């Protein structure tokens, strides 16, 4: 069994505006992205707040994606590798967000921001994907959760998270709902524009930035910041009405769409259209460890296996925060070194199929800070 040290080293790849005024807060937590997007003043302070929100946003996607990866890693090799690659890229995006924040002279608050993430709940900061039932079914009550009633529901949740700012239309004219919201892509557009507008207003500080894993590079100037943001956008949602982030590499949205429809995505360069009508993708349902969604606030009196996972996960977060706050390479190495043990603990929980008392379903990792 390959462990999640792979997540750091094995793959070479890595609003619609609401009328709310933006007021800077003293806390480093819960920067509301919708409020940030509504603010006309986008100075260095705004950029730092936005980048801290980006750290939280990227953090929020990693636990649900890992739940899906661990649930089928022994059952369906190709889909498992696809999700592994996406999880790795999300970790790289977290690293880039931390590097960009450090570049402005401010250290990332990893633990504090993770502690304020709610599962099940919306994406941090009020980010909501655009709605288009022509591509994937939409749910106005959409929530990000840890676990899933079945793997199709997991793939659909992930595709909704990664919905593009400008998606590839189907061969027929795609319908777009009249009301849209701030997407992840639009948020990163604003971050890029703020880097451009504030170029020269701060010295790009590289002292606490990290570049040891996942092809992450240090953000030492404006060009590096723009390159990092473009990479985050293209890997997550593809280019402008274009499904690939590299030669033959589908972005996250179109990959999760394949797992939802169980068919390969076909793109027609001539018409610049595409849809999931290719070869069938087989995921044996009887071999998936269906992880029942974790309840709001986590489990009451969970078994020791779940508590052991939480202890290991808390250690990883502490090491990640230290890595970008003076702990350097040694702290990041500690986080990497802890990942195989984290994986073993998660898969142990799922394989045991520990029943939850008083309610249908089994326990899974709840990613709770101890």
FENDA-V276348 format. One record per helix or strand of 2 or more residues. SS is the DSSP state (A for helix, B for strand). FROM is the first residue (numbers start at 1). TO is the last residue. Records with the same first field share a line. If there is no record, write none. Layout:
BEGIN
SS=FROM-TO + FROM-TO
END
This chain:
BEGIN
A=6-9 + 33-38 + 44-72 + 77-103 + 110-115 + 124-126 + 151-161 + 184-197 + 222-237 + 252-261 + 285-287 + 304-352
B=244-246 + 249-250 + 266-268 + 273-275
END
